[in-house]
Amino acid sequence: MIRLKYQARKEMLFALMLLPSLLGLLVFFIAPFLLSAQMMVVDNPVGRNFVGLFHFFATLGNAAFQLAIRNTIVFMLMSVPLNMVFALLIAMMLRRMSGIGKGILGAFFLLPLVIPSGSVVHFWQSLFGLNGFLNGLLNNEPTNWLNQDFSIIFIVIIFLWKNVGFNIVLFLAGLNLIPKDYYDNAATCGAGKVRQFFMITLVYLMPTTFMTLLLSIVQSFQAFREIFLLTGPFPHPSLYMLQHYLNNQFAALDYQRMVAAAYILTLGIVAIVLVMLYVQRRVMNYD
């Protein structure tokens, strides 16, 4: 009985500690998002004539929105898998290291997480800008490398440099939870390093992998900040992302199309999360 009361008080304390964050989330994020739905179903904020889902379908048929959707998907398909693979490989390498070398290498990959976006943009502009290092190295006519058909490659490089460190931390935590005895027993039974990786490491890293994948997708949507600072509101067509479309609709005071695009984006993210949760349950045999 005393133990149950202690557990109840402990859970109540946790709830009270979470309450300020939950209230902030409700007041500043969830409530405005839900209230903004009314703007999507009226012709303008002043007239408020009901038009149903006109703006929703008009946004889906908009050429700029379709370009933004296509570029965002391409960017995610390029950046997220590379982010996952590099993070896992580096995490496995760091796990095998020891001493000061491990600390220095770990700090090297974590450093981009604490560098302000403005400094990040200045650094990459000094590499890829008109008067940047790359043009000086090639010693040719100055080229704006961030205004080319292949510019998305440079954006992916910037994304990886900025975000791979966070995933390394997650994979390191997951790797440290795998008992070393599993590898010793597998080696005793004749399993090589490759088989140990697929039969032990990947299997026991599955929960961490799904969480890291979800966070990597979220990070890919947050790459707009660096892209915007590097290329402005109207970049090369290959770099025009969903966040560009939202930002430009806000600047044009077209709040109806902006809200419609925001809800389409939200539905897309929710669909991705639901599919991932379904796949996770099937892969890990949860009932």
Phi, psi and omega per residue, in radians:
M1 nan -0.805 3.133
I2 -1.106 -0.653 -3.133
R3 -1.162 -0.671 3.116
L4 -1.148 -0.709 3.108
K5 -1.119 -0.698 3.113
Y6 -1.106 -0.727 3.137
Q7 -1.135 -0.700 3.136
A8 -1.128 -0.749 3.115
R9 -1.135 -0.650 3.130
K10 -1.127 -0.758 3.123
E11 -1.168 -0.641 3.099
M12 -1.145 -0.669 3.109
L13 -1.121 -0.740 3.095
F14 -1.072 -0.738 3.141
A15 -1.102 -0.720 3.128
L16 -1.147 -0.624 3.117
M17 -1.208 -0.535 3.128
L18 -1.456 -0.317 -3.031
L19 -0.993 -0.824 3.129
P20 -1.007 -0.724 3.126
S21 -1.165 -0.709 3.134
L22 -1.146 -0.687 3.102
L23 -1.140 -0.742 3.097
G24 -1.078 -0.733 3.111
L25 -1.099 -0.711 -3.124
L26 -1.195 -0.801 -3.030
V27 -1.300 -0.727 -2.991
F28 -1.739 -0.195 -3.111
F29 -2.188 -1.060 -3.021
I30 -1.193 -0.853 -3.111
A31 -1.075 -0.849 3.098
P32 -1.068 -0.622 3.138
F33 -1.128 -0.751 3.137
L34 -1.223 -0.708 -3.133
L35 -1.171 -0.487 -3.126
S36 -1.231 -0.236 -3.122
A37 -1.048 -0.518 -3.133
Q38 -1.128 -0.487 -3.133
M39 -1.235 -0.417 -3.105
M40 -1.330 -0.369 -3.034
V41 -1.895 0.232 3.075
V42 -2.130 2.822 -3.079
D43 -1.318 -0.570 3.073
N44 -2.828 2.779 -3.085
P45 -1.072 -0.377 -3.089
V46 -1.585 -0.924 -3.087
G47 -1.225 -0.681 3.122
R48 0.972 0.658 3.023
N49 -1.408 2.247 -3.050
F50 -1.191 2.220 3.132
V51 -2.181 0.160 3.106
G52 1.130 -2.333 -3.092
L53 -1.706 0.477 -3.126
F54 -1.031 -0.855 -3.105
H55 -1.148 -0.584 3.133
F56 -1.068 -0.902 -3.102
F57 -1.309 -0.532 3.074
A58 -1.136 -0.656 3.098
T59 -1.164 -0.725 3.109
L60 -1.066 -0.570 -3.136
G61 -1.566 -0.018 -3.113
N62 -1.309 2.316 -3.079
A63 -1.124 -0.698 3.133
A64 -1.135 -0.685 3.125
F65 -1.166 -0.718 3.121
Q66 -1.118 -0.679 3.070
L67 -1.100 -0.750 3.141
A68 -1.113 -0.731 3.104
I69 -1.065 -0.820 -3.102
R70 -1.094 -0.801 -3.135
N71 -1.153 -0.669 3.134
T72 -1.122 -0.726 3.131
I73 -1.147 -0.755 3.119
V74 -1.070 -0.775 3.135
F75 -1.077 -0.746 3.126
M76 -1.119 -0.757 -3.112
L77 -1.144 -0.476 3.111
M78 -1.484 -0.793 -2.959
S79 -1.448 -0.720 -3.042
V80 -1.139 -0.884 3.110
P81 -1.052 -0.734 3.116
L82 -1.096 -0.692 3.106
N83 -1.057 -0.768 -3.137
M84 -1.151 -0.815 -3.067
V85 -1.147 -0.860 -3.133
F86 -1.073 -0.738 -3.120
A87 -1.097 -0.743 -3.140
L88 -1.161 -0.778 -3.131
L89 -1.101 -0.759 -3.139
I90 -1.185 -0.671 3.114
A91 -1.092 -0.723 3.106
M92 -1.146 -0.642 3.104
M93 -1.177 -0.743 3.135
L94 -1.141 -0.597 -3.134
R95 -1.118 -0.549 -3.128
R96 -1.435 -0.286 -3.104
M97 -1.500 2.903 3.097
S98 -2.674 2.864 3.089
G99 1.458 -2.827 -3.047
I100 -1.205 -0.481 3.125
G101 -1.081 -0.678 3.114
K102 -1.130 -0.722 3.136
G103 -1.150 -0.724 -3.128
I104 -1.163 -0.787 -3.132
L105 -1.154 -0.701 3.101
G106 -1.108 -0.721 3.111
A107 -1.138 -0.596 3.135
F108 -1.077 -0.735 -3.119
F109 -1.391 -0.434 3.140
L110 -1.505 -0.340 -3.087
L111 -0.989 -0.732 -3.136
P112 -1.049 -0.387 -3.125
L113 -1.174 -0.463 -3.056
V114 -1.852 0.003 3.119
I115 -1.448 2.262 3.123
P116 -1.046 2.630 -3.099
S117 -1.048 -0.640 3.122
G118 -1.050 -0.715 3.107
S119 -1.194 -0.660 3.103
V120 -1.062 -0.808 -3.130
V121 -1.098 -0.758 3.138
H122 -1.075 -0.701 -3.139
F123 -1.096 -0.831 -3.092
W124 -1.289 -0.506 3.025
Q125 -1.139 -0.616 3.104
S126 -1.192 -0.286 3.088
L127 -1.645 -0.814 -2.986
F128 -1.888 -0.019 -3.113
G129 -1.251 3.080 -3.124
L130 -1.033 -0.665 3.119
N131 -1.869 0.483 -3.045
G132 -1.466 3.137 -3.079
F133 -1.112 -0.678 -3.077
L134 -1.125 -0.750 3.088
N135 -1.143 -0.676 3.091
G136 -1.142 -0.643 3.135
L137 -1.178 -0.725 -3.126
L138 -1.363 -0.343 3.084
N139 0.955 0.785 3.101
N140 -2.178 -2.980 3.131
E141 -1.076 2.311 -3.097
P142 -0.908 2.264 -3.116
T143 -2.151 2.369 3.036
N144 -1.475 1.667 -3.055
W145 -1.195 -0.226 3.115
L146 -1.710 0.272 3.101
N147 -2.346 0.794 -3.113
Q148 -2.211 2.912 3.118
D149 -1.094 -0.504 -3.114
F150 -1.719 0.235 -3.072
S151 -1.091 -0.406 -3.126
I152 -1.088 -0.428 3.100
I153 -1.104 -0.734 3.122
F154 -1.168 -0.630 3.108
I155 -1.151 -0.671 3.085
V156 -1.116 -0.713 3.102
I157 -1.066 -0.769 3.118
I158 -1.106 -0.721 3.125
F159 -1.066 -0.797 -3.132
L160 -1.115 -0.789 -3.141
W161 -1.040 -0.638 -3.071
K162 -1.392 -0.581 -2.909
N163 -2.029 -0.217 -3.058
V164 -1.127 -0.520 -3.116
G165 -1.080 -0.663 3.139
F166 -1.109 -0.750 3.128
N167 -1.204 -0.525 3.073
I168 -1.060 -0.748 3.125
V169 -1.067 -0.759 -3.138
L170 -1.127 -0.775 -3.133
F171 -1.204 -0.623 3.081
L172 -1.074 -0.734 3.106
A173 -1.082 -0.736 3.117
G174 -1.169 -0.713 3.126
L175 -1.126 -0.640 -3.126
N176 -1.220 -0.279 3.111
L177 -1.480 -0.192 3.127
I178 -1.480 2.073 -3.119
P179 -1.053 2.397 -3.141
K180 -1.153 -0.417 -3.141
D181 -1.060 -0.547 -3.141
Y182 -1.063 -0.743 3.138
Y183 -1.219 -0.686 3.126
D184 -1.114 -0.752 3.124
N185 -1.151 -0.685 3.125
A186 -1.154 -0.695 3.109
A187 -1.130 -0.654 3.108
T188 -1.108 -0.606 3.134
C189 -1.436 0.029 3.064
G190 1.684 0.125 3.139
A191 -1.334 2.296 3.121
G192 -1.427 -3.135 -3.098
K193 -1.093 -0.693 -3.120
V194 -1.149 -0.775 -3.139
R195 -1.185 -0.640 3.077
Q196 -1.077 -0.659 -3.136
F197 -1.118 -0.807 -3.074
F198 -1.366 -0.583 -3.052
M199 -1.588 -0.377 -3.095
I200 -2.069 -1.039 -3.024
T201 -1.064 -0.944 -3.091
L202 -1.135 -0.648 -3.114
V203 -1.137 -0.852 -3.088
Y204 -1.390 -0.230 3.059
L205 -1.570 0.007 -3.024
M206 -0.990 -0.820 3.112
P207 -1.073 -0.736 3.105
T208 -1.129 -0.652 -3.117
T209 -1.131 -0.758 3.135
F210 -1.134 -0.729 3.120
M211 -1.147 -0.730 3.131
T212 -1.139 -0.667 3.103
L213 -1.098 -0.767 3.132
L214 -1.095 -0.787 3.136
L215 -1.171 -0.579 3.109
S216 -1.158 -0.666 3.083
I217 -1.116 -0.742 3.091
V218 -1.087 -0.731 3.120
Q219 -1.086 -0.604 -3.137
S220 -1.149 -0.553 3.069
F221 -1.275 -0.426 -3.127
Q222 -1.495 -0.013 3.141
A223 -1.243 -0.165 -3.108
F224 -1.012 -0.604 -3.070
R225 -1.010 -0.867 3.140
E226 -1.201 -0.684 3.141
I227 -1.105 -0.741 -3.121
F228 -1.126 -0.771 -3.135
L229 -1.178 -0.513 -3.138
L230 -1.410 -0.647 -2.952
T231 -2.116 -0.210 3.127
G232 1.523 -3.081 -3.054
P233 -1.258 -0.381 -3.119
F234 -2.223 1.391 -3.083
P235 -1.389 -3.028 3.005
H236 -0.997 2.494 -3.097
P237 -0.888 -0.526 -3.132
S238 -1.268 -0.229 -3.108
L239 -1.940 0.114 -3.112
Y240 -1.377 1.878 -3.039
M241 -1.793 3.017 3.122
L242 -1.013 -0.667 -3.140
Q243 -1.169 -0.526 3.033
H244 -1.084 -0.789 -3.123
Y245 -1.078 -0.790 3.129
L246 -1.083 -0.791 -3.117
N247 -1.121 -0.706 -3.116
N248 -1.238 -0.603 3.073
Q249 -1.171 -0.638 3.082
F250 -1.145 -0.751 3.130
A251 -1.118 -0.549 3.122
A252 -1.486 0.022 -3.141
L253 1.108 0.406 3.076
D254 -1.621 1.302 -3.021
Y255 -1.186 -0.527 -3.126
Q256 -1.109 -0.832 3.130
R257 -1.200 -0.598 3.126
M258 -1.110 -0.809 3.141
V259 -1.148 -0.696 3.115
A260 -1.063 -0.763 3.116
A261 -1.135 -0.660 3.125
A262 -1.111 -0.699 3.129
Y263 -1.244 -0.623 3.062
I264 -1.100 -0.757 3.112
L265 -1.088 -0.740 3.131
T266 -1.104 -0.770 3.110
L267 -1.076 -0.675 3.108
G268 -1.115 -0.761 3.136
I269 -1.144 -0.738 3.114
V270 -1.076 -0.726 3.121
A271 -1.086 -0.746 3.118
I272 -1.074 -0.767 -3.131
V273 -1.113 -0.757 -3.135
L274 -1.115 -0.715 3.108
V275 -1.119 -0.732 3.135
M276 -1.124 -0.720 3.112
L277 -1.137 -0.666 3.106
Y278 -1.131 -0.799 3.127
V279 -1.107 -0.685 3.134
Q280 -1.085 -0.748 3.123
R281 -1.111 -0.692 -3.141
R282 -1.215 -0.762 -3.107
V283 -1.163 -0.703 -3.085
M284 -1.642 0.118 3.055
N285 1.025 0.716 3.046
Y286 -1.456 2.437 3.106
D287 -1.809 nan nan
